[in-house]
Amino acid sequence: MKSTIETLSPTRVRLDIEVAYSEMTTHVADAYKKVATQVNIPGFRKGKVPASMIDQRVGRGTVLDEAINAALPDFYGQAAREHTVAVIGRPVVDVKEFVDNEKLVFTVEVDVRPEVTLPDFSKIEVVVDDVTVSDADIDEQIESLRTRFGTLTTVERKIANGDFATLDMNAFINGETVEGGQANDLSYEVGSDKMIPGLDEILIGMAVGETKRFETELVGQQEGEKGEVEATVKAVKERELPPVDDAFAKLASEFDTLAELREDFRERLSRVKKMEQGTQARDRLVEKLLADLDIPVPDALVELEVNDHLEGEGRLEDAVHRAEVDGEVRASLKSDFLLDAIVQTEEVQVTEIELTEYLVRTSQRYGMAPQQFAEELQKAGQISQLVAEVTRAKALASVLGRITVKDASGAVIDLEALRPQPTPADLVEEA
């Protein structure tokens, strides 16, 4: 096989491929076998029809068409590997010439990943926010702690925002009770908006023993299908919070005074915000690279992804939304090309330990056992995506250590001091 490559654009190439007939004999033999199983010729069993009889009854041209169709992907793949073509689109194949017992000539045009020339990272500087912990930040932490130590007291009045209501609830569709749509003695924080749309609005002002029914979209039903929910109030409780003083500090922590507790919160929040500087530095590095580098994307691939997205939403004719999705797809592809270029340049490889760590941490976010989460990823065909995410995160962590990071006040930030051994799972989780 002989092949040459021509660059048509930064994201598209053409391969010219010529194959000697001697290299196609296996494909031709396989084509005869396949055709033999598909034809019925008196005197011969299926699959046992000799080649000469197939040529006579079916025609050698039919067999050669079958052989060529089977051979094209193999020889195209060989040529792509020979020229190190990073294919990302569907190939367009054009058979130019076929001479029986002599040669096959064809061309392939296909979209490829663009070459991304990365800068000298040691010369890059990004600026992150200063670490500031305000009294309001500490007050928020104190208030959250008070909530944890609050007590619920039954009150004889109508429901107000922030109360806890004990409810019996029933769901209906077209007047019929929904199977599994009942709940009794359910405690709900009014105003939290954590349950059914519209529930908070009808509860405010209700009293014990009162029942209201309202229309809403039910969970677990067809998208957009509405039903009705009936809520009966069985009790109203308000949360009493402990006073903020030294006694509260002793109750809620290991400290003896409120001042010590507040200082501990200040130190903790400061550490958290310093860690966030690392995440911000990473994000701003990516933003800067995307803004500074000219990274072309294949128009055909963009159009294909946009059409698939719009077709799934049933909005193929929505020109305004098409423009929005087009921009999102282009931005996503540019980011992918950039990160993969960093991976290639840094020659990053991930270990099984790193992948396992990421699986464990991510499965916890979804409330699943690691093995179950891995199985779900496997079923969805997303294992390769997982590997790509962890690899890209590790590559970014590598180059992040070579750039200069300053805070808004001009002080240089030592990211290694904040997190000496950043792991891919850490960076992916924070994304």
N, C-alpha and C positions, 0 to 999 in steps of 0.2 A: 504494500500500500504506500502511495505517495500522497503527501498533503502539503498545502501551503496555507498561510493565513494572511488576511488583509483586514486592517482596521478601518471600518466604515465610519465610526464615530467613537467618542470616548467610552460609549456603553454598548457598542455593537460591532461584531466582527463577521467576516465571511470565511469559511473554510472551503477550499477547493480540494476535492479528494478524488484520486484515481486508484481503482482496485483491479489488480490482475485477476483474470477469471480463475486462475489456479487457487487463489485465496478464497474463492466462493464455492468451491466444490462441496464442502460440508453443508453449506446452506442449500445448495441445489439438491443434494441427496436427501436432506430433511424435508424439502418441499415435495419431492416425489413420494416420500413416505406419507406425508400428510394428505396429499391429493388421493393417494391409493386408498385411504380410509374413508374418503368422501364420495367415491364413485361406485356405481354398480355396473359391472360388466359381466355378462353371462359367461360361465365357465371359470370364473375366478372369484376366490373369496375376498371379502373386503380386507384391505391392507396387504394383500398378496398379489396385486396387479403389477406386472412388470413395467419398467419404464417405457419400453418400446410401445406397449399397448396404450399406455397413458398418452404418449405423444400422438398416437394414431387417433384415439377416440376423443381426447380432451384438448390436446394441443400442447406443444412444449412451451408456447408463449405463456399459458396459464401457470405452468410450473415455475417458469423464470420470474413472473410477476410476484409469485409467492416467495421465492428465494430472495429477490431484491428487497421486498418489504421487510423480511426478517434480517437481512444483512445490513441494511442502512443504519439502524441504531448501533450495531456492534462497531462498524467502521467509523462512524461519527464519534463514538465514545473514545476509540483509540486515537483519533486525530485530536480531539479535545484534550486528552491527557498528554499527548506528545507536545502540544503547544501551550500547555498549562493554562487552558482557558477556564476561567471561573464563571461557568454558565449560571444564569439566574432566570432565564426566560424559556419560553417554548421555542424550539428550533423550527425554522422554515426550510424544508428540504426540496431541492429541485434536481431531478435526474436529468442530466444534460445529454448523456450518451450511454448506450449499452450495445456492445457488440458480442454476440454469443461466442463463447469459447475464446474470447479475447480480453475484454475489459468492461468495467463499469465506471462512469464518470458522473459525479454529482457534486452539488454545492450545498452548504448549510449556512444560513444566516441566523444568528442567535444573539440575544442580549447577554452582556457580561458585566461583572462588577467593574466599576471604574477604578483606575489606579489613584490612590490617595497619597499625596506626598505630605508626610507629617513634618511639623516644625521641630526645631531643637527645643525640647521641653525645658531645658535648663535656662532658657531665655524668656520663658513665659511667666507672667505675674498675674495673679488674680487677687481681688479684694473681697473680703468677707465682712460680715457685720461684727461690730464690737460685742464683747460679752458684757451685758448689763443685766443685773437682777434688781428689779424695782420692788418697793414696798408692796405695790399692787400684786406683783407675782407671788410674793410670800403670803399675802392675805388670801390669795386664791387657794394656796396649798393648805393654809390653816382652815379655811372654810370647808374644803374637801374632807379634811380630817374630822372636823366637827360633825359633818354629815354622817360619817361612819359611826360616830359615837352618839348619834341622836337617838331619841326614843319616840315611839308612836303612841299617841294618846287619843282615845275615842272622844269625839266631840258631838254635841247635839246641835248641829246647824247644817246649813246647806254647803255643798262642796265649793271650795275656792281653789284657785290655781295653786299648785304645790301640795295640796292635800293628797292623802292616800285613800283611795276608795276600794272597798271590798265589793266585788261585782259577781253577779251571775249573768252569763252571756249566751245568746243563741243566734245562730246564723240561718238565714232563709234565702231561697232562690225561687221566684215565682210563687211565693207563699208556702213552699214546702221546706221542711226542716232539712238542713244540709247534714249529711252523715259526718259525724266527727266534729260538727260545728258547735259543740256545747262546752262551756267551761263554768265551773261553780267555785265560789269563794276565791275568786281571783283578786289579788292585791295589785293595784295599779297606781302609779304616781301621776296624778293629773297634771297635764302640761308638758310631760316628757316627750310626747309624740313618738312613743316607742311601740305602738300597737297598731290599731286600725285607723286609717284616715277618717277624720270626722269625729272620732270618739271624744277627744278633749273638748271640742266645742259643745257637745250636747251634755257632757257631765257637769260643767260649771253651772252652779245654781240648782242642781238636783238635790233632793233630800232622801233620807233613808226610806225605803219602801217604794220609791218612785221608779217607774219604768218608762223608757223611751226607746223608740225604734227609728233607725235612720238608714239611709241608702249609702252604700260604700262599695268599693272594689274588694272582693274577697280573695284572700291568699289561697293558692292552690287550684283556682278555677281558671278557665280560659282567659287569656289576656284581654282586658277591657270589659269582661263580663261583670256586671254589677249584681249585688244582692242587697239584702237588708240584715242589719244586726240589731238585736234587742238587748238592751242593757238594763239590769235591775240593780239598784244600789242597796246593799245590805248593811254597810257601815261606812262612817266617815272618820278618818283619823288625821290628825295633824302632827307634824314632826317637831318635837321640842329639842333644841340644840343646847349643848352645855355652854356656859359663859366662857369667854376667852380669858383665862387667867392662869396663874401658876398651878392651881389645882387641876385644871384641864391638861396642862403640860405633863404633870405627873401621871394623870390617868391615861393619856394617849401616847406617851413616849417614855424613853429612859431618862429624860431630863427633869430637873427639879423646878426650873423656872421657864416662863414663857419666852424670856429673852434668849435663853439657851436654845430653845426649840426653834425660834425664828432664825437664829444664826446657823443652826444645822440645815434648815431649809435653804438658806442663802448659799451655803457651801455646796449643797447637793445640786441646786439649780444652776450654779456656776459651772459645775462639772458637766452637767447635761448640755449646757449651751456651748461649752468648749468642744464637746464631741460633735455638736451640730455644725460647728465651723468646718469640720472635716467633710461632712456631707455637702455643705454649701460650697466648699472649695471644689469638690468633685463636679457638682452640677454646673458651677460657673466655668470650670475648665471646658466641659463639653459644650456649653453655650458659646464660649469664645472660639473654640475650634470650628464649630459649625458656621459661625459668622465670618470667620477669617478665611476659611478654605472653600475653594470652588469645587463642590462635589456634585457632578452631574448624575441624573437618574434617568433610566430608560423610560421614555414616554409610553411605549407599548405596555410595559409592565405596570406603570401607574394606571393607565386606562383600564387594564384588566382587573386590577384590584379595586378600583373605584366602581366599576360596573358590578362586580361581585357584591360589594358592600351595598350599593343602592338597590340591586335586585333583591337582596335579602330583606331590605326594608320596604320594598315595593314602591320606591321613589326614583325610578330610572329617568323620569321626565322632569324632575325637579332641578332646574338649572342652578339655582342659588345653592342648594344643598350639595350639588355635584362639585361646585367650586370649593366649598368648605372641605369636603372629603378629599378632593384632589390635593389641597394644601396639606392636609393631615398625612396623607399617604407619602407625599414627597418628603415631608419633614421626617417621617419615620424611616424611610429608606435611607436618607442621608445619614441619619444617626446610626443605623445599622452598618452602613458602609464605613463610617468613621471608626466605630468601635471594633469592627472586624479587622480594619487596617492596623489598629493599635495592637490587637491580639497577634496578628501576623508578625508585626515588627518586633514586638516584645518576645515572640516565640513562647507564648504562654501555654502551659498544659495544666489541667486540673487533675487532682488526685481523687481516688475513690473516697478518701476520708473527707475531702472538701465537699464533694457531692453529697455524701451522707449527712454532713453537718448542715448543709443547706436544706436538705429534705426534712431533717428533724425540726429545724427552726421554723420552716415554712408550714409544715404540717400542724404545728402548735397554733399558728395563727388561724388555721381553718378548723381547729378543734378536732383533728383527725389523728389516728395513730400513724407513725411514719410509714409502716408497711402498707397500710390502706391508702395513704396519700400517693405512695409510689405506684401502686397498682392502678389507681385512677389516672395518673399521668400516663402510664403505659397504655391503658385503654384508649385514652384520648390522643395518643400518638405525639405526646409533648415531651418525651424524654430528651430528644435532641435540642429542643428549645431550652430546657432546663440547663443542659450542659453549656449551651451558648451563653445563657445569662450569667452563669457562674464564671465562665472563662472571661467574658467581657469585664465583669466586675473585678476580677483578679488583675487583668491587664491595666485597668484604670488605676487600681491601687498602686501598681508598679510605677506608672508615669507620674502619679500625684506626688510621689516622694521626690521628684526632680524639679518641680516647679517652685516658684517663690509665692508664698501665701502671706498676705498682710491683712490686718484688720483695718477698719475704717479710720482708725487713729494713726495708722502708719506703722504699727508694731509688727514685726515678722512673727508668724505663727509657726511653731515647730509641730507639724502634724504627727511626726513619729513619737513625740513626747506624749501626745494625747492618746495615741493608740499605737503602741509599738509594733504589734503584729495584726494589722487589719486583715480580716478574713473575707473571702468572697461572699459568704453568707451574710456577714454584717452589712456589707455595702449593698447587696441586693435587697435585703430586708428594709433598709432605710430609703430605697428608691421610691 
